[in-house]
Amino acid sequence: MKGRIVGLTGGIGSGKSTVTGMLRDLGAYVVDADVWARRVVAVGSDGLAEIVREFGQAVLLPDGSLNRKQLGEIVFQDAAKRMRLNAITHPRVQQGMVEETNAYWRQRPGETVIWDVPLLFEGTAKRFVDATIVVYASLETQIQRVMVRDGLDRDSALARIHAQMPLEEKCKLATYVIDNDGSIENTREQVLQVWSEIRKGDGPASSS
């Protein structure tokens, strides 16, 4: 018996991972697109083989695994190459997420599942979700967080931010917005409020 899928997204440096952790603390089951993104390009996978055919042996590390940094430098500077990469990985990631979600529902019928998807609105994953949460932070906050986290200069951080849909646009499309520009306590209060709202009506009796 299916429950609802709520898509969680944000922008690079918006603090989505922080919100994901808070939701897990509240008991939410999270299906993580980044986890599946790693699985579908693992050594020996057809996903990795297709990436090598498209981008060459230079995107591999000496042990045969994917050199994510090298691949990132290629695709973040070229929208067409980024689209080709997404065409390889996104369908495989979504298939894995659907399978994981269905397995959870077999154990917990009617429960809400959170899909943590960085490119929720940019890609096709949005067609699977019933509601959306966007984690917001100001552009300057994003820049500073990305610079610190990834060791990038300002221009490189901006290039990665601009490779995604602007957060302001995502907020317009969202069912819920969590402002993560303030204190951690303020963010936690918003997460609790949103999760309480989402949980209303959960359970087998409310699902068909």
Long-range contacts (C-beta under 8 A, 24 or more apart in sequence): 1-105, 1-109, 1-110, 1-204, 1-207, 1-208, 2-105, 2-109, 2-110, 2-207, 3-105, 3-108, 3-109, 3-110, 3-111, 3-112, 3-113, 3-202, 3-207, 4-112, 4-113, 4-130, 4-131, 4-198, 4-202, 5-101, 5-112, 5-113, 5-114, 5-115, 5-128, 5-129, 5-130, 6-112, 6-113, 6-114, 6-115, 6-129, 6-130, 6-131, 6-132, 6-133, 6-175, 6-198, 7-114, 7-115, 7-117, 7-120, 7-125, 7-126, 7-128, 7-129, 7-131, 7-132, 7-133, 8-114, 8-115, 8-116, 8-117, 8-120, 8-132, 8-133, 8-135, 9-116, 9-117, 9-118, 9-119, 9-120, 9-121, 9-132, 9-133, 9-134, 9-135, 9-170, 10-118, 10-134, 10-135, 10-136, 10-137, 10-167, 10-170, 10-180, 11-135, 11-137, 11-142, 11-161, 11-164, 11-165, 11-166, 11-167, 11-170, 12-118, 12-142, 12-146, 12-160, 12-161, 12-164, 13-137, 13-141, 13-142, 13-143, 13-144, 13-145, 13-146, 13-149, 13-157, 13-161, 14-135, 14-136, 14-137, 14-141, 14-142, 14-145, 14-167, 14-180, 15-135, 15-137, 15-145, 15-180, 15-187, 16-116, 16-118, 16-135, 18-135, 18-180, 18-184, 18-187, 19-133, 19-135, 19-178, 19-180, 19-187, 19-191, 20-114, 20-116, 22-187, 22-188, 22-191, 22-192, 23-114, 23-191, 23-195, 26-191, 26-192, 26-195, 28-112, 28-114, 28-195, 29-104, 29-108, 29-111, 29-112, 29-113, 29-114, 30-113, 30-114, 30-115, 30-116, 31-97, 31-100, 31-101, 31-104, 31-113, 31-114, 31-115, 31-116, 32-116, 33-93, 33-97, 33-115, 33-116, 33-117, 33-118, 33-119, 33-125, 34-116, 34-118, 36-92, 36-93, 36-96, 36-97, 36-100, 37-89, 37-93, 39-96, 40-89, 40-92, 40-93, 40-96, 41-66, 41-89, 47-88, 47-89, 47-92, 50-88, 51-85, 51-88, 51-89, 54-84, 54-85, 54-88, 55-81, 55-85, 76-159, 76-160, 76-163, 77-159, 79-163, 82-163, 86-119, 86-123, 90-119, 90-123, 90-124, 90-125, 94-124, 94-125, 94-128, 97-125, 97-128, 98-128, 109-204, 109-207, 110-202, 110-203, 110-204, 110-205, 110-206, 110-207, 111-202, 111-203, 112-198, 112-199, 112-202, 118-164, 119-164, 121-165, 121-169, 121-170, 121-173, 122-164, 122-165, 131-175, 131-176, 131-198, 132-173, 132-174, 132-175, 132-176, 133-174, 133-175, 133-176, 133-177, 133-178, 133-194, 134-167, 134-170, 134-171, 134-173, 134-174, 134-176, 134-177, 134-178, 135-178, 135-180, 136-167, 136-170, 136-171, 136-177, 136-178, 136-179, 136-180, 136-181, 137-167, 137-179, 137-180, 137-181, 138-181, 139-167, 141-181, 142-167
